[in-house]
């Protein structure tokens, strides 16, 4: 049937998906391969896995200047707090802008959108001076507090809430005696779960991979995982690539776990919405 053929994937589609998958997986696979070999075998082709992964990992973890485990724990703490904060405030503000009527809402939303147009680099110097004034330099709150609310998240949740949450559902909840907070928590937030999972995944990845601002405001005494990797790459006479890629491989694992967790939430939310429809 013509309708069935429309949804059938062509061989070219499968070929494109295979190529995209290989290109996406290859850098991760390359990191694990280099982490399992000696430095002398870094540039050898073809890339064949070795048996030195545990030795390279041990050498990397025992590097006192890098502080990799401390950086790993700091990065996870920072990324988790920032992600929870961004998702909470973004869904709350998105609900308010999409479904509540109050004076100045359009101006406030426009102001939030304008913040998305300002390059991050322009705010580095004044933000650094603020951190020094607060006494937060070389402390984790310096890389947590400035990123607890993001304009992109608010705008994204506002757009999704406009279509995912019906006005009739909110009116029915008000007739039942629900307060605005209870409507948000019991009605709006479950409906925003798929978009919130996407936002959580993007926010966690951005916070985990952030290097510039932590490098400016933190020191090696309070590292994130990215700073620890930078220390590993800055050898005095040469770079220990095996240990560096061992640290890189370990730093990828939390991202993969978060992707698996939130990926299931995204798919589950999409399937739930399709069943309800």
MARPARO-465304 format. One record per residue (C-alpha): residue number from 1; residue in one letter; chain; x, y, z. Coordinates in Angstrom, 1 decimal, padded with zeros to 4 digits. Layout:
REM MARPARO-465304
tidren NUM vexti A tifi A xx X yy Y zz Z
...
//
This chain:
REM MARPARO-465304
tidren 1 vexti X tifi A xx 000.0 yy 000.0 zz 000.0
tidren 2 vexti X tifi A xx 001.2 yy 003.6 zz -000.7
tidren 3 vexti X tifi A xx 000.7 yy 004.6 zz 002.9
tidren 4 vexti X tifi A xx 002.8 yy 001.7 zz 004.2
tidren 5 vexti X tifi A xx 005.6 yy 002.4 zz 001.7
tidren 6 vexti X tifi A xx 005.8 yy 005.9 zz 002.9
tidren 7 vexti X tifi A xx 006.9 yy 004.7 zz 006.4
tidren 8 vexti X tifi A xx 009.4 yy 002.1 zz 005.1
tidren 9 vexti X tifi A xx 013.1 yy 003.0 zz 005.3
tidren 10 vexti X tifi A xx 015.0 yy 002.8 zz 002.1
tidren 11 vexti X tifi A xx 018.5 yy 001.3 zz 001.9
tidren 12 vexti X tifi A xx 019.9 yy 004.8 zz 001.6
tidren 13 vexti X tifi A xx 018.4 yy 005.7 zz 004.9
tidren 14 vexti X tifi A xx 020.0 yy 002.7 zz 006.6
tidren 15 vexti X tifi A xx 023.3 yy 003.6 zz 005.0
tidren 16 vexti X tifi A xx 023.1 yy 007.2 zz 006.3
tidren 17 vexti X tifi A xx 022.2 yy 005.9 zz 009.8
tidren 18 vexti X tifi A xx 025.2 yy 003.5 zz 009.8
tidren 19 vexti X tifi A xx 027.6 yy 006.2 zz 008.7
tidren 20 vexti X tifi A xx 026.3 yy 008.6 zz 011.3
tidren 21 vexti X tifi A xx 026.5 yy 005.9 zz 014.0
tidren 22 vexti X tifi A xx 030.1 yy 005.1 zz 013.1
tidren 23 vexti X tifi A xx 031.2 yy 008.7 zz 013.0
tidren 24 vexti X tifi A xx 029.6 yy 009.3 zz 016.4
tidren 25 vexti X tifi A xx 031.0 yy 006.2 zz 018.1
tidren 26 vexti X tifi A xx 034.5 yy 006.3 zz 016.6
tidren 27 vexti X tifi A xx 035.9 yy 009.1 zz 018.9
tidren 28 vexti X tifi A xx 034.6 yy 007.3 zz 022.0
tidren 29 vexti X tifi A xx 036.0 yy 004.0 zz 020.7
tidren 30 vexti X tifi A xx 039.3 yy 005.6 zz 019.8
tidren 31 vexti X tifi A xx 039.6 yy 007.0 zz 023.4
tidren 32 vexti X tifi A xx 039.2 yy 003.6 zz 024.9
tidren 33 vexti X tifi A xx 041.7 yy 002.0 zz 022.5
tidren 34 vexti X tifi A xx 044.4 yy 004.6 zz 023.2
tidren 35 vexti X tifi A xx 043.8 yy 004.3 zz 026.9
tidren 36 vexti X tifi A xx 044.5 yy 000.5 zz 026.6
tidren 37 vexti X tifi A xx 047.9 yy 000.9 zz 024.8
tidren 38 vexti X tifi A xx 051.4 yy 002.3 zz 025.5
tidren 39 vexti X tifi A xx 052.4 yy 005.8 zz 024.5
tidren 40 vexti X tifi A xx 054.6 yy 004.3 zz 021.8
tidren 41 vexti X tifi A xx 051.6 yy 002.8 zz 020.1
tidren 42 vexti X tifi A xx 049.4 yy 005.9 zz 020.0
tidren 43 vexti X tifi A xx 049.9 yy 006.6 zz 016.3
tidren 44 vexti X tifi A xx 050.0 yy 003.0 zz 015.1
tidren 45 vexti X tifi A xx 047.4 yy 001.9 zz 012.6
tidren 46 vexti X tifi A xx 045.0 yy 000.1 zz 012.6
tidren 47 vexti X tifi A xx 043.8 yy 001.0 zz 016.1
tidren 48 vexti X tifi A xx 043.8 yy -002.3 zz 018.0
tidren 49 vexti X tifi A xx 042.9 yy -002.5 zz 021.7
tidren 50 vexti X tifi A xx 045.7 yy -003.3 zz 024.1
tidren 51 vexti X tifi A xx 046.0 yy -004.7 zz 027.6
tidren 52 vexti X tifi A xx 047.3 yy -001.6 zz 029.5
tidren 53 vexti X tifi A xx 044.1 yy 000.1 zz 030.4
tidren 54 vexti X tifi A xx 044.3 yy -000.7 zz 034.1
tidren 55 vexti X tifi A xx 048.0 yy 000.3 zz 034.3
tidren 56 vexti X tifi A xx 047.2 yy 003.6 zz 032.5
tidren 57 vexti X tifi A xx 044.2 yy 004.3 zz 034.7
tidren 58 vexti X tifi A xx 046.3 yy 003.6 zz 037.8
tidren 59 vexti X tifi A xx 049.0 yy 006.0 zz 036.7
tidren 60 vexti X tifi A xx 046.4 yy 008.6 zz 035.9
tidren 61 vexti X tifi A xx 044.6 yy 008.3 zz 039.2
tidren 62 vexti X tifi A xx 047.9 yy 008.4 zz 041.1
tidren 63 vexti X tifi A xx 048.9 yy 011.7 zz 039.5
tidren 64 vexti X tifi A xx 048.8 yy 014.1 zz 042.5
tidren 65 vexti X tifi A xx 048.6 yy 017.3 zz 040.4
tidren 66 vexti X tifi A xx 045.5 yy 016.2 zz 038.4
tidren 67 vexti X tifi A xx 043.3 yy 015.1 zz 041.3
tidren 68 vexti X tifi A xx 041.1 yy 013.2 zz 038.8
tidren 69 vexti X tifi A xx 038.8 yy 011.6 zz 041.4
tidren 70 vexti X tifi A xx 038.2 yy 015.0 zz 043.1
tidren 71 vexti X tifi A xx 037.5 yy 016.6 zz 039.7
tidren 72 vexti X tifi A xx 035.1 yy 013.8 zz 038.8
tidren 73 vexti X tifi A xx 033.2 yy 014.2 zz 042.1
tidren 74 vexti X tifi A xx 033.1 yy 018.0 zz 041.7
tidren 75 vexti X tifi A xx 031.9 yy 017.8 zz 038.2
tidren 76 vexti X tifi A xx 029.1 yy 015.4 zz 039.0
tidren 77 vexti X tifi A xx 028.0 yy 017.6 zz 042.0
tidren 78 vexti X tifi A xx 028.0 yy 020.8 zz 039.9
tidren 79 vexti X tifi A xx 026.3 yy 019.2 zz 036.9
tidren 80 vexti X tifi A xx 023.6 yy 017.6 zz 039.1
tidren 81 vexti X tifi A xx 022.8 yy 020.7 zz 041.0
tidren 82 vexti X tifi A xx 022.8 yy 022.9 zz 037.9
tidren 83 vexti X tifi A xx 020.6 yy 020.4 zz 036.0
tidren 84 vexti X tifi A xx 018.0 yy 020.1 zz 038.8
tidren 85 vexti X tifi A xx 017.9 yy 023.9 zz 039.2
tidren 86 vexti X tifi A xx 017.6 yy 024.6 zz 035.5
tidren 87 vexti X tifi A xx 014.8 yy 022.0 zz 035.0
tidren 88 vexti X tifi A xx 012.9 yy 023.2 zz 038.0
tidren 89 vexti X tifi A xx 013.0 yy 027.0 zz 037.3
tidren 90 vexti X tifi A xx 012.6 yy 026.5 zz 033.5
tidren 91 vexti X tifi A xx 009.5 yy 024.4 zz 033.9
tidren 92 vexti X tifi A xx 008.1 yy 026.7 zz 036.5
tidren 93 vexti X tifi A xx 008.8 yy 029.9 zz 034.5
tidren 94 vexti X tifi A xx 007.7 yy 028.2 zz 031.2
tidren 95 vexti X tifi A xx 004.3 yy 027.3 zz 032.8
tidren 96 vexti X tifi A xx 003.9 yy 030.9 zz 034.0
tidren 97 vexti X tifi A xx 004.7 yy 032.5 zz 030.7
tidren 98 vexti X tifi A xx 002.6 yy 030.0 zz 028.7
tidren 99 vexti X tifi A xx -000.6 yy 029.7 zz 030.8
tidren 100 vexti X tifi A xx -000.7 yy 032.5 zz 033.4
tidren 101 vexti X tifi A xx -001.7 yy 036.0 zz 032.6
tidren 102 vexti X tifi A xx 000.1 yy 038.8 zz 034.3
tidren 103 vexti X tifi A xx 001.2 yy 042.3 zz 033.5
tidren 104 vexti X tifi A xx 004.6 yy 042.6 zz 031.8
tidren 105 vexti X tifi A xx 004.8 yy 039.0 zz 030.8
tidren 106 vexti X tifi A xx 005.7 yy 039.8 zz 027.2
tidren 107 vexti X tifi A xx 008.4 yy 042.2 zz 028.2
tidren 108 vexti X tifi A xx 009.9 yy 039.7 zz 030.6
tidren 109 vexti X tifi A xx 009.9 yy 036.9 zz 028.0
tidren 110 vexti X tifi A xx 011.6 yy 039.3 zz 025.5
tidren 111 vexti X tifi A xx 014.2 yy 040.1 zz 028.1
tidren 112 vexti X tifi A xx 014.9 yy 036.4 zz 028.6
tidren 113 vexti X tifi A xx 015.2 yy 035.8 zz 024.9
tidren 114 vexti X tifi A xx 017.6 yy 038.8 zz 024.6
tidren 115 vexti X tifi A xx 019.9 yy 037.2 zz 027.2
tidren 116 vexti X tifi A xx 020.3 yy 034.2 zz 024.8
tidren 117 vexti X tifi A xx 021.8 yy 036.5 zz 022.2
tidren 118 vexti X tifi A xx 024.6 yy 037.8 zz 024.4
tidren 119 vexti X tifi A xx 027.8 yy 035.7 zz 023.9
tidren 120 vexti X tifi A xx 029.0 yy 034.1 zz 027.1
tidren 121 vexti X tifi A xx 032.5 yy 035.5 zz 026.7
tidren 122 vexti X tifi A xx 031.3 yy 039.1 zz 027.1
tidren 123 vexti X tifi A xx 030.2 yy 038.3 zz 030.7
tidren 124 vexti X tifi A xx 033.4 yy 036.6 zz 031.8
tidren 125 vexti X tifi A xx 035.2 yy 039.6 zz 033.2
tidren 126 vexti X tifi A xx 032.3 yy 041.2 zz 035.1
tidren 127 vexti X tifi A xx 031.2 yy 037.8 zz 036.4
tidren 128 vexti X tifi A xx 034.8 yy 037.1 zz 037.6
tidren 129 vexti X tifi A xx 034.8 yy 040.4 zz 039.4
tidren 130 vexti X tifi A xx 031.5 yy 039.5 zz 041.1
tidren 131 vexti X tifi A xx 032.9 yy 036.1 zz 042.2
tidren 132 vexti X tifi A xx 036.0 yy 037.9 zz 043.7
tidren 133 vexti X tifi A xx 033.7 yy 040.4 zz 045.5
tidren 134 vexti X tifi A xx 031.6 yy 037.6 zz 046.9
tidren 135 vexti X tifi A xx 034.7 yy 035.7 zz 048.0
tidren 136 vexti X tifi A xx 033.7 yy 032.7 zz 045.8
tidren 137 vexti X tifi A xx 036.9 yy 032.4 zz 043.8
tidren 138 vexti X tifi A xx 038.2 yy 028.8 zz 043.8
tidren 139 vexti X tifi A xx 034.9 yy 027.6 zz 045.3
tidren 140 vexti X tifi A xx 032.2 yy 025.4 zz 043.6
tidren 141 vexti X tifi A xx 029.4 yy 027.9 zz 044.1
tidren 142 vexti X tifi A xx 031.2 yy 030.1 zz 041.6
tidren 143 vexti X tifi A xx 030.4 yy 027.6 zz 038.8
tidren 144 vexti X tifi A xx 027.0 yy 026.7 zz 040.2
tidren 145 vexti X tifi A xx 025.1 yy 029.8 zz 041.1
tidren 146 vexti X tifi A xx 025.6 yy 031.8 zz 037.8
tidren 147 vexti X tifi A xx 024.1 yy 028.9 zz 035.8
tidren 148 vexti X tifi A xx 021.2 yy 027.8 zz 037.9
tidren 149 vexti X tifi A xx 018.7 yy 029.5 zz 035.5
tidren 150 vexti X tifi A xx 019.1 yy 029.6 zz 031.7
tidren 151 vexti X tifi A xx 017.1 yy 031.6 zz 029.2
tidren 152 vexti X tifi A xx 017.1 yy 028.7 zz 026.7
tidren 153 vexti X tifi A xx 015.5 yy 026.4 zz 029.2
tidren 154 vexti X tifi A xx 012.8 yy 028.9 zz 030.0
tidren 155 vexti X tifi A xx 012.0 yy 029.6 zz 026.4
tidren 156 vexti X tifi A xx 012.0 yy 025.9 zz 025.5
tidren 157 vexti X tifi A xx 009.6 yy 025.0 zz 028.4
tidren 158 vexti X tifi A xx 007.4 yy 027.9 zz 027.5
tidren 159 vexti X tifi A xx 007.0 yy 026.8 zz 023.9
tidren 160 vexti X tifi A xx 006.4 yy 023.2 zz 024.9
tidren 161 vexti X tifi A xx 003.9 yy 024.1 zz 027.6
tidren 162 vexti X tifi A xx 001.9 yy 026.2 zz 025.2
tidren 163 vexti X tifi A xx 001.0 yy 023.1 zz 023.2
tidren 164 vexti X tifi A xx 001.4 yy 020.2 zz 025.7
tidren 165 vexti X tifi A xx -000.9 yy 021.6 zz 028.4
tidren 166 vexti X tifi A xx -004.4 yy 022.5 zz 027.5
tidren 167 vexti X tifi A xx -006.2 yy 025.5 zz 029.0
tidren 168 vexti X tifi A xx -009.2 yy 023.2 zz 029.7
tidren 169 vexti X tifi A xx -007.1 yy 020.9 zz 031.9
tidren 170 vexti X tifi A xx -005.9 yy 023.9 zz 034.0
tidren 171 vexti X tifi A xx -009.4 yy 025.3 zz 034.3
tidren 172 vexti X tifi A xx -010.7 yy 021.8 zz 035.4
tidren 173 vexti X tifi A xx -008.0 yy 021.7 zz 038.1
tidren 174 vexti X tifi A xx -008.9 yy 025.2 zz 039.3
tidren 175 vexti X tifi A xx -012.6 yy 024.1 zz 039.6
tidren 176 vexti X tifi A xx -011.5 yy 021.2 zz 041.7
tidren 177 vexti X tifi A xx -009.8 yy 023.6 zz 044.1
tidren 178 vexti X tifi A xx -006.2 yy 023.2 zz 043.1
tidren 179 vexti X tifi A xx -003.8 yy 026.1 zz 043.8
tidren 180 vexti X tifi A xx -001.4 yy 027.4 zz 041.2
tidren 181 vexti X tifi A xx 001.5 yy 025.5 zz 042.8
tidren 182 vexti X tifi A xx -000.5 yy 022.2 zz 042.9
tidren 183 vexti X tifi A xx -001.5 yy 022.7 zz 039.2
tidren 184 vexti X tifi A xx 002.1 yy 023.1 zz 038.3
tidren 185 vexti X tifi A xx 003.3 yy 020.1 zz 040.4
tidren 186 vexti X tifi A xx 000.5 yy 017.6 zz 039.6
tidren 187 vexti X tifi A xx -000.8 yy 018.7 zz 036.2
tidren 188 vexti X tifi A xx 001.8 yy 020.7 zz 034.3
tidren 189 vexti X tifi A xx 005.1 yy 019.1 zz 035.4
tidren 190 vexti X tifi A xx 004.0 yy 015.5 zz 034.3
tidren 191 vexti X tifi A xx 003.0 yy 016.8 zz 030.9
tidren 192 vexti X tifi A xx 006.3 yy 018.5 zz 030.5
tidren 193 vexti X tifi A xx 008.3 yy 015.4 zz 031.3
tidren 194 vexti X tifi A xx 009.6 yy 014.6 zz 027.8
tidren 195 vexti X tifi A xx 010.8 yy 018.1 zz 027.2
tidren 196 vexti X tifi A xx 012.2 yy 018.3 zz 030.8
tidren 197 vexti X tifi A xx 014.2 yy 015.2 zz 030.1
tidren 198 vexti X tifi A xx 015.7 yy 016.7 zz 027.0
tidren 199 vexti X tifi A xx 016.5 yy 019.9 zz 028.8
tidren 200 vexti X tifi A xx 018.1 yy 017.9 zz 031.7
tidren 201 vexti X tifi A xx 020.2 yy 015.9 zz 029.3
tidren 202 vexti X tifi A xx 021.4 yy 019.0 zz 027.4
tidren 203 vexti X tifi A xx 022.1 yy 020.9 zz 030.7
tidren 204 vexti X tifi A xx 024.0 yy 018.1 zz 032.3
tidren 205 vexti X tifi A xx 026.2 yy 017.6 zz 029.2
tidren 206 vexti X tifi A xx 026.9 yy 021.4 zz 028.9
tidren 207 vexti X tifi A xx 027.7 yy 021.7 zz 032.6
tidren 208 vexti X tifi A xx 029.9 yy 018.5 zz 032.6
tidren 209 vexti X tifi A xx 031.9 yy 019.6 zz 029.5
tidren 210 vexti X tifi A xx 032.2 yy 023.3 zz 030.6
tidren 211 vexti X tifi A xx 035.9 yy 024.2 zz 030.6
tidren 212 vexti X tifi A xx 036.4 yy 028.0 zz 030.1
tidren 213 vexti X tifi A xx 034.6 yy 029.4 zz 033.2
tidren 214 vexti X tifi A xx 035.9 yy 026.7 zz 035.6
tidren 215 vexti X tifi A xx 039.4 yy 027.2 zz 034.3
tidren 216 vexti X tifi A xx 039.1 yy 030.9 zz 034.9
tidren 217 vexti X tifi A xx 037.6 yy 030.9 zz 038.4
tidren 218 vexti X tifi A xx 038.9 yy 027.7 zz 039.9
tidren 219 vexti X tifi A xx 042.4 yy 026.4 zz 040.5
tidren 220 vexti X tifi A xx 044.0 yy 022.9 zz 040.6
tidren 221 vexti X tifi A xx 043.1 yy 022.7 zz 044.3
tidren 222 vexti X tifi A xx 039.4 yy 022.6 zz 043.4
tidren 223 vexti X tifi A xx 039.3 yy 021.0 zz 040.0
tidren 224 vexti X tifi A xx 036.5 yy 019.8 zz 037.8
tidren 225 vexti X tifi A xx 037.1 yy 016.8 zz 035.5
tidren 226 vexti X tifi A xx 037.9 yy 019.1 zz 032.6
tidren 227 vexti X tifi A xx 040.6 yy 020.9 zz 034.6
tidren 228 vexti X tifi A xx 042.0 yy 017.5 zz 035.7
tidren 229 vexti X tifi A xx 042.2 yy 016.5 zz 032.1
tidren 230 vexti X tifi A xx 043.9 yy 019.8 zz 031.2
tidren 231 vexti X tifi A xx 046.6 yy 019.1 zz 033.9
tidren 232 vexti X tifi A xx 047.1 yy 015.6 zz 032.5
tidren 233 vexti X tifi A xx 047.7 yy 017.0 zz 029.0
tidren 234 vexti X tifi A xx 050.2 yy 019.6 zz 030.2
tidren 235 vexti X tifi A xx 053.3 yy 017.5 zz 030.6
tidren 236 vexti X tifi A xx 056.6 yy 019.2 zz 031.2
tidren 237 vexti X tifi A xx 058.5 yy 017.6 zz 028.3
tidren 238 vexti X tifi A xx 055.9 yy 015.3 zz 026.8
tidren 239 vexti X tifi A xx 052.3 yy 014.3 zz 027.2
tidren 240 vexti X tifi A xx 051.3 yy 011.0 zz 028.6
tidren 241 vexti X tifi A xx 048.6 yy 010.3 zz 026.0
tidren 242 vexti X tifi A xx 047.8 yy 006.8 zz 027.4
tidren 243 vexti X tifi A xx 047.0 yy 008.3 zz 030.9
tidren 244 vexti X tifi A xx 045.2 yy 011.3 zz 029.3
tidren 245 vexti X tifi A xx 042.9 yy 009.1 zz 027.3
tidren 246 vexti X tifi A xx 042.3 yy 006.8 zz 030.2
tidren 247 vexti X tifi A xx 041.0 yy 009.8 zz 032.1
tidren 248 vexti X tifi A xx 039.0 yy 010.9 zz 029.0
tidren 249 vexti X tifi A xx 037.4 yy 007.5 zz 028.8
tidren 250 vexti X tifi A xx 036.4 yy 007.5 zz 032.5
tidren 251 vexti X tifi A xx 035.0 yy 011.0 zz 032.1
tidren 252 vexti X tifi A xx 032.7 yy 009.8 zz 029.3
tidren 253 vexti X tifi A xx 031.1 yy 007.1 zz 031.4
tidren 254 vexti X tifi A xx 028.9 yy 009.4 zz 033.5
tidren 255 vexti X tifi A xx 027.6 yy 011.1 zz 030.3
tidren 256 vexti X tifi A xx 026.7 yy 007.7 zz 028.8
tidren 257 vexti X tifi A xx 024.8 yy 006.7 zz 032.0
tidren 258 vexti X tifi A xx 022.9 yy 010.0 zz 032.1
tidren 259 vexti X tifi A xx 022.1 yy 009.6 zz 028.4
tidren 260 vexti X tifi A xx 020.7 yy 006.1 zz 029.1
tidren 261 vexti X tifi A xx 018.6 yy 007.3 zz 032.0
tidren 262 vexti X tifi A xx 017.1 yy 010.4 zz 030.4
tidren 263 vexti X tifi A xx 016.9 yy 008.7 zz 027.0
tidren 264 vexti X tifi A xx 014.5 yy 006.2 zz 028.5
tidren 265 vexti X tifi A xx 012.5 yy 009.0 zz 030.0
tidren 266 vexti X tifi A xx 012.3 yy 010.8 zz 026.7
tidren 267 vexti X tifi A xx 011.1 yy 007.7 zz 024.8
tidren 268 vexti X tifi A xx 008.7 yy 006.8 zz 027.6
tidren 269 vexti X tifi A xx 007.2 yy 010.2 zz 027.6
tidren 270 vexti X tifi A xx 006.8 yy 010.2 zz 023.8
tidren 271 vexti X tifi A xx 005.1 yy 006.7 zz 023.9
tidren 272 vexti X tifi A xx 002.8 yy 007.8 zz 026.7
tidren 273 vexti X tifi A xx 001.8 yy 010.9 zz 024.7
tidren 274 vexti X tifi A xx 001.1 yy 008.8 zz 021.6
tidren 275 vexti X tifi A xx -001.0 yy 006.3 zz 023.6
tidren 276 vexti X tifi A xx -003.1 yy 009.1 zz 025.1
tidren 277 vexti X tifi A xx -003.6 yy 010.7 zz 021.7
//
